[in-house]
Amino acid sequence: QVQLVQSGAEVKKPGASVKVSCKASGYTFTSYYMHWVRQAPGQGLEWMGIINPSGGSTSYAQKFQGRVTMTRDTSTSTVYMELSSLRSEDTAVYYCARGHSNCLDYWGQGTLVTVSS
Amino acid sequence: EIVLTQSPGTLSLSPGERATLSCRASQSVSSSYLAWYQQKPGQAPRLLIYGASSRATGIPDRFSGSGSGTDFTLTISRLEPEDFAVYYCQQYGTFGPGTKVDIK
C-alpha cells in the first residue's frame, strides 16, 4: 500500500533552516510527482511547490521562491523540503502529498515545524 | 493567479441532512484540475473527489461532485457522524479557504 512517512517535529530559531523528509513506499517512486503543502495553526492549506522525482525538476509557489528547495534521493525513495530564513509565520504542519490525475491522492502524516526564539 | 472562494464558511447541519458546499473560481478552470479534500482535526487531508466529479478510491457514494467553469459543488447526500469536518477545494497550486461542516 502507498505510504508517505515524514520526519519528526522540529523546533527552530528565527533565521535558521529546516529540512523535512518524506519517504515513499508501495509504488514506483519516480512515476509520480510529489507536492509540499503547509498548514499554519488553525488555518487553511497552502501549496508550496512540486518536485518530479524522476528528473528532479521543481516548481515553487512564488511566495516561497528563493527560500525553499525541494530535492529527492531515488536510492531511498525520499523527497526533501528545505525552508530557509525561518520566521515565526513559518510555524506550521508541513505535508508531502503524491500528485496523481491533477490531485493529491496520498498524504504524509505531517511534520510540525515550530519557529521560536 | 486563480483565487478559489468557498461558501459558506461554516455549515451547521444534523446527521442525515444533505450538505451542499460551493467552490467558486476567479476565472474559468478546467474541471480536470478541480479536487475536493476532507480534513478532520489532527489528521492530514484526504482526497474525496478529483476531476470535479470522480470519487477517489474508497470514498462512499454519498459524496458527489459537480460543476464546470467557475462554479463547483460538493454534495454529501446524507451526513454521517464521521462527515463532520473541514472541506477544501483545490485547483492545482491553489486551495480554497475551506468550509467547516459542524453538528447543529
HADDOCK unambig.tbl for C-alpha pairs under 7 A between the chains (distance, minus, plus):
assign (segid A and resid 44 and name CA) (segid B and resid 97 and name CA) 5.66 0.50 0.50
assign (segid A and resid 44 and name CA) (segid B and resid 98 and name CA) 6.71 0.50 0.50
assign (segid A and resid 45 and name CA) (segid B and resid 95 and name CA) 6.30 0.50 0.50
assign (segid A and resid 46 and name CA) (segid B and resid 95 and name CA) 6.67 0.50 0.50
assign (segid A and resid 47 and name CA) (segid B and resid 93 and name CA) 5.55 0.50 0.50
assign (segid A and resid 47 and name CA) (segid B and resid 94 and name CA) 6.49 0.50 0.50
assign (segid A and resid 102 and name CA) (segid B and resid 32 and name CA) 6.93 0.50 0.50
assign (segid A and resid 102 and name CA) (segid B and resid 33 and name CA) 5.31 0.50 0.50
assign (segid A and resid 102 and name CA) (segid B and resid 92 and name CA) 6.64 0.50 0.50
assign (segid A and resid 103 and name CA) (segid B and resid 35 and name CA) 6.13 0.50 0.50
assign (segid A and resid 103 and name CA) (segid B and resid 50 and name CA) 6.23 0.50 0.50
assign (segid A and resid 104 and name CA) (segid B and resid 47 and name CA) 6.74 0.50 0.50
assign (segid A and resid 105 and name CA) (segid B and resid 47 and name CA) 5.63 0.50 0.50
assign (segid A and resid 107 and name CA) (segid B and resid 44 and name CA) 6.55 0.50 0.50
assign (segid A and resid 109 and name CA) (segid B and resid 44 and name CA) 5.90 0.50 0.50
assign (segid A and resid 110 and name CA) (segid B and resid 44 and name CA) 6.70 0.50 0.50
